Amino acid sequence: MIPRVRKAVFPAAGLGTRFLPATKAMPKEMLPLVDKPLIQYGIEEAVQSGIHNIVIVTGRGKSAIEDHFDVSFELEQLLESRGKTSLLAAVRGISDMIDVAYIRQKEALGLGHAVLRARELVGPEPFAVVLSDDVIDAPTPCLRQLTAVHDAYLCPVLALMEVPGDKISSYGVVDAELVEDGATGGRLFRIHDLVEKPAPQDAPSNLAIIGRYILTPDIFDSLDTIQPGSGGEIQLTDGLRHLLRSRPIYGLKFEGRRFDAGDKLGFLKATVEFALKRPGLGESFRDYLKTIRVE
């Protein structure tokens, strides 16, 4: 029987310094993209991919995330009493769509450490990791694309995208070879090595890892084994390199468009693009944009 991916881990303990002062008191994961917080886009992607058990790794000052996915009795009663049925359905849908658990990361010791904190809640089964900074607009949810590869190969799968050479040093980059696989149309790769933020001249390819992973539970042993890197942080890339010694890892060039909403410019681009697609808003917003004179 194929072990299904039933759980997704959302690391959410970072300080969001790139969005200060907005994130001084608000978690960056709760920054609104049109009318939903960033983390909700990732959770909706997980749900659309058949994953309803969510583990959120939080830190100090992140209680707004827990409140958002909890039941809000007072708000629901107010909306019901005023006959605002569509808003009531939207609010109830947030708390009803997932089963969520929280674990604290007391110190920001790297992405690998955040994933390791979820070990007991994940247990001995494959799981997804979603970085909510990466918002992906795709007809088929990115996680669903990755789980299809996992189900076929029973190995970890990373989401990949091509990145220009002058941007490659901001990413983890893979050394990989193309896999002849008709189901993925020339988008599947067998990974041989991973390099974290290489200089452009040292990058093994232009294929960068973005914030979607399907991992197997043996990643936890690898994260436990490796030594912390710079700043005392445990990096997920280093854990994956260790895991490569014992099992294959694949990468998939996903179909869809990714927005780096952890960056101010990327966040603005995502806001415009998602607003233009929003029913009841897109047409009037498009008309407004046509009136702007850009010099």
C-alpha positions as CSV (number, residue, x, y, z in Angstrom):
1,M,0.0,0.0,0.0
2,I,1.4,3.4,-1.0
3,P,1.9,5.7,2.0
4,R,-0.2,8.7,1.4
5,V,1.0,12.2,2.2
6,R,-1.6,13.3,4.8
7,K,0.3,16.0,6.8
8,A,1.9,19.3,5.9
9,V,4.4,21.3,8.0
10,F,4.3,25.1,7.8
11,P,7.4,26.7,9.4
12,A,6.2,30.1,10.7
13,A,8.6,31.1,13.5
14,G,10.6,33.7,11.5
15,L,10.8,37.3,12.5
16,G,9.8,38.8,9.1
17,T,12.5,41.5,9.3
18,R,12.1,42.3,5.6
19,F,8.7,43.7,6.3
20,L,9.4,45.8,9.3
21,P,7.8,47.8,10.8
22,A,4.6,46.1,9.6
23,T,5.8,42.8,11.2
24,K,6.8,44.3,14.6
25,A,3.5,43.1,16.1
26,M,2.0,41.1,13.2
27,P,3.4,37.7,11.9
28,K,4.6,38.0,8.4
29,E,2.5,34.9,7.6
30,M,-0.6,37.0,8.4
31,L,0.2,39.9,6.0
32,P,-2.9,40.2,3.8
33,L,-2.6,39.3,0.1
34,V,-5.8,41.0,-1.2
35,D,-8.1,39.7,1.5
36,K,-6.5,36.5,2.9
37,P,-3.3,36.1,4.9
38,L,-0.3,34.6,3.2
39,I,-0.3,31.4,5.1
40,Q,-3.9,30.7,4.1
41,Y,-3.0,30.5,0.4
42,G,-0.5,27.7,1.3
43,I,-3.0,25.9,3.5
44,E,-5.7,26.1,0.8
45,E,-3.1,24.6,-1.6
46,A,-2.6,21.7,0.8
47,V,-6.3,21.1,1.2
48,Q,-6.8,21.1,-2.6
49,S,-4.0,18.5,-2.7
50,G,-5.8,16.2,-0.3
51,I,-3.8,17.2,2.8
52,H,-6.0,18.2,5.8
53,N,-3.7,17.7,8.8
54,I,-1.6,20.8,9.3
55,V,1.4,21.3,11.6
56,I,2.4,25.0,12.1
57,V,5.8,25.6,13.7
58,T,5.4,28.9,15.5
59,G,7.4,31.2,17.7
60,R,7.0,34.1,20.1
61,G,4.4,36.6,18.9
62,K,2.6,34.3,16.5
63,S,-0.7,33.9,18.4
64,A,-2.6,35.7,15.5
65,I,-2.0,32.6,13.3
66,E,-3.7,30.4,15.9
67,D,-6.6,32.8,16.3
68,H,-7.1,33.0,12.5
69,F,-7.6,29.2,12.2
70,D,-9.7,28.9,15.4
71,V,-13.4,29.3,15.7
72,S,-14.6,32.9,16.3
73,F,-17.9,32.6,18.1
74,E,-18.6,36.3,18.6
75,L,-17.8,37.2,15.0
76,E,-19.9,34.3,13.7
77,Q,-22.9,35.3,15.8
78,L,-22.6,38.9,14.7
79,L,-22.5,37.9,11.0
80,E,-25.4,35.5,11.5
81,S,-27.5,38.1,13.3
82,R,-27.0,40.6,10.4
83,G,-27.8,38.1,7.7
84,K,-24.3,38.2,6.1
85,T,-24.4,34.6,5.1
86,S,-21.6,34.7,2.5
87,L,-19.1,36.3,5.0
88,L,-20.3,33.8,7.6
89,A,-19.6,30.9,5.3
90,A,-16.1,32.3,4.5
91,V,-15.3,32.7,8.2
92,R,-16.5,29.2,9.2
93,G,-14.7,27.7,6.2
94,I,-11.3,28.9,7.6
95,S,-11.7,26.9,10.8
96,D,-13.5,23.9,9.3
97,M,-11.1,23.1,6.4
98,I,-8.2,21.7,8.4
99,D,-7.1,19.8,11.6
100,V,-4.3,21.9,12.9
101,A,-1.6,21.4,15.6
102,Y,1.0,23.8,16.8
103,I,4.6,23.3,18.0
104,R,6.9,26.1,19.2
105,Q,10.4,26.8,17.8
106,K,11.8,28.7,20.7
107,E,14.8,29.9,18.8
108,A,15.1,30.7,15.1
109,L,17.8,28.0,14.4
110,G,17.1,27.4,10.7
111,L,14.6,25.8,8.4
112,G,15.9,22.3,9.1
113,H,15.5,22.9,12.9
114,A,11.9,24.1,12.3
115,V,11.1,20.9,10.4
116,L,12.8,18.8,13.1
117,R,10.6,20.4,15.7
118,A,7.6,18.8,14.0
119,R,9.0,15.2,14.3
120,E,6.7,13.9,17.0
121,L,3.6,15.4,15.3
122,V,4.4,14.0,11.9
123,G,5.4,10.5,13.0
124,P,6.7,7.8,10.7
125,E,5.0,8.8,7.4
126,P,5.8,11.0,4.4
127,F,4.8,14.7,4.8
128,A,4.8,18.0,3.0
129,V,6.7,21.2,3.9
130,V,5.3,24.5,2.7
131,L,7.0,27.9,3.0
132,S,4.1,30.4,2.9
133,D,6.4,33.1,1.5
134,D,6.2,31.3,-1.8
135,V,2.7,31.8,-3.2
136,I,2.1,29.6,-6.3
137,D,-0.7,30.2,-8.8
138,A,-1.3,26.9,-10.7
139,P,-4.2,25.1,-12.3
140,T,-3.1,21.9,-10.6
141,P,-1.8,22.7,-7.1
142,C,1.9,22.5,-6.8
143,L,1.7,20.1,-3.8
144,R,-0.6,17.8,-5.8
145,Q,2.0,17.7,-8.6
146,L,4.7,16.7,-6.1
147,T,2.6,14.1,-4.3
148,A,1.9,12.4,-7.7
149,V,5.7,12.0,-8.2
150,H,6.1,10.7,-4.6
151,D,3.3,8.2,-5.1
152,A,5.1,6.9,-8.2
153,Y,8.7,6.8,-6.8
154,L,8.2,6.7,-3.0
155,C,11.0,9.2,-2.5
156,P,11.4,12.8,-1.4
157,V,10.4,15.3,-4.1
158,L,11.4,19.0,-4.2
159,A,9.8,21.8,-6.2
160,L,12.2,23.3,-8.8
161,M,12.1,26.3,-11.0
162,E,14.6,27.9,-13.4
163,V,16.2,31.0,-12.1
164,P,18.3,33.6,-14.0
165,G,22.1,33.5,-13.3
166,D,22.2,36.8,-11.5
167,K,19.5,35.6,-9.0
168,I,20.7,32.1,-8.4
169,S,22.8,33.0,-5.3
170,S,19.6,33.6,-3.4
171,Y,18.5,30.0,-3.6
172,G,19.4,26.4,-2.9
173,V,20.4,24.9,-6.2
174,V,20.5,21.3,-7.5
175,D,22.9,19.3,-9.5
176,A,20.5,17.0,-11.3
177,E,19.9,14.9,-14.4
178,L,16.7,14.6,-16.4
179,V,14.6,11.5,-15.8
180,E,12.8,10.0,-18.8
181,D,9.3,10.0,-17.4
182,G,6.3,10.4,-19.7
183,A,3.9,11.4,-17.0
184,T,5.8,14.6,-16.1
185,G,6.7,15.7,-19.7
186,G,10.4,16.2,-19.2
187,R,10.1,18.1,-15.9
188,L,11.4,15.4,-13.5
189,F,15.0,15.3,-12.3
190,R,17.1,12.9,-10.2
191,I,19.1,15.1,-7.8
192,H,22.8,14.3,-7.3
193,D,23.7,17.2,-5.0
194,L,22.3,20.4,-3.5
195,V,24.2,23.7,-2.9
196,E,22.9,26.4,-0.7
197,K,23.2,29.9,-2.2
198,P,26.2,29.4,-4.5
199,A,28.0,32.1,-6.3
200,P,26.7,32.4,-9.9
201,Q,30.0,30.9,-11.3
202,D,29.8,28.0,-8.9
203,A,26.1,27.1,-9.4
204,P,25.7,23.5,-10.7
205,S,22.6,24.4,-12.7
206,N,19.9,27.1,-13.0
207,L,17.4,24.9,-11.2
208,A,16.5,26.4,-7.8
209,I,14.6,24.8,-4.9
210,I,11.5,26.8,-3.9
211,G,9.2,26.4,-0.9
212,R,7.4,23.1,-1.5
213,Y,8.8,19.7,-0.4
214,I,7.5,16.2,0.0
215,L,9.8,14.5,2.5
216,T,10.1,11.0,3.9
217,P,10.4,10.5,7.7
218,D,14.1,9.5,7.5
219,I,14.9,13.2,6.9
220,F,14.5,13.6,10.7
221,D,17.5,11.3,11.4
222,S,19.5,13.2,8.9
223,L,18.6,16.6,10.5
224,D,19.5,15.1,13.8
225,T,22.9,13.9,12.5
226,I,24.2,16.9,10.7
227,Q,26.2,19.7,12.4
228,P,24.8,23.2,12.6
229,G,26.1,25.6,9.9
230,S,26.8,29.3,10.1
231,G,25.0,31.1,12.9
232,G,24.4,27.8,14.6
233,E,21.5,27.0,12.2
234,I,20.4,23.6,11.0
235,Q,19.7,23.9,7.3
236,L,17.2,21.7,5.5
237,T,19.5,21.7,2.4
238,D,22.3,20.1,4.5
239,G,19.8,17.5,5.8
240,L,18.8,16.6,2.3
241,R,22.4,16.3,1.2
242,H,23.0,13.8,4.1
243,L,19.8,11.9,3.1
244,L,21.1,11.6,-0.5
245,R,23.7,9.2,0.8
246,S,21.0,6.6,1.6
247,R,18.2,7.2,-0.9
248,P,17.2,8.9,-4.2
249,I,15.7,12.4,-4.1
250,Y,13.8,13.9,-7.1
251,G,13.0,17.4,-8.2
252,L,10.1,18.5,-10.3
253,K,9.9,21.6,-12.3
254,F,6.3,22.4,-11.3
255,E,3.8,24.0,-13.6
256,G,2.5,27.3,-12.4
257,R,3.6,30.8,-11.5
258,R,5.5,31.5,-8.2
259,F,5.5,34.8,-6.4
260,D,8.2,35.5,-3.7
261,A,5.9,37.2,-1.2
262,G,8.6,37.3,1.3
263,D,10.1,40.2,-0.7
264,K,8.4,43.6,-0.9
265,L,8.5,43.8,-4.7
266,G,7.3,40.1,-5.0
267,F,4.5,40.8,-2.5
268,L,3.3,43.8,-4.5
269,K,3.4,41.8,-7.8
270,A,1.4,39.0,-6.1
271,T,-1.1,41.5,-4.8
272,V,-1.7,43.0,-8.3
273,E,-1.9,39.6,-10.0
274,F,-4.3,38.0,-7.5
275,A,-6.5,41.1,-7.3
276,L,-6.9,41.1,-11.1
277,K,-8.1,37.5,-10.9
278,R,-10.5,38.1,-8.0
279,P,-14.2,37.9,-8.9
280,G,-16.0,41.1,-8.1
281,L,-12.8,43.1,-7.9
282,G,-10.6,42.3,-10.9
283,E,-12.5,44.2,-13.5
284,S,-12.8,47.5,-11.6
285,F,-9.2,47.2,-10.4
286,R,-8.0,46.6,-14.0
287,D,-9.9,49.8,-15.1
288,Y,-8.2,51.7,-12.3
289,L,-4.7,50.5,-13.3
290,K,-5.4,51.8,-16.8
291,T,-5.8,55.3,-15.4
292,I,-2.3,55.3,-13.8
293,R,0.3,57.2,-15.6
294,V,3.7,55.6,-15.1
295,E,6.7,57.7,-15.9
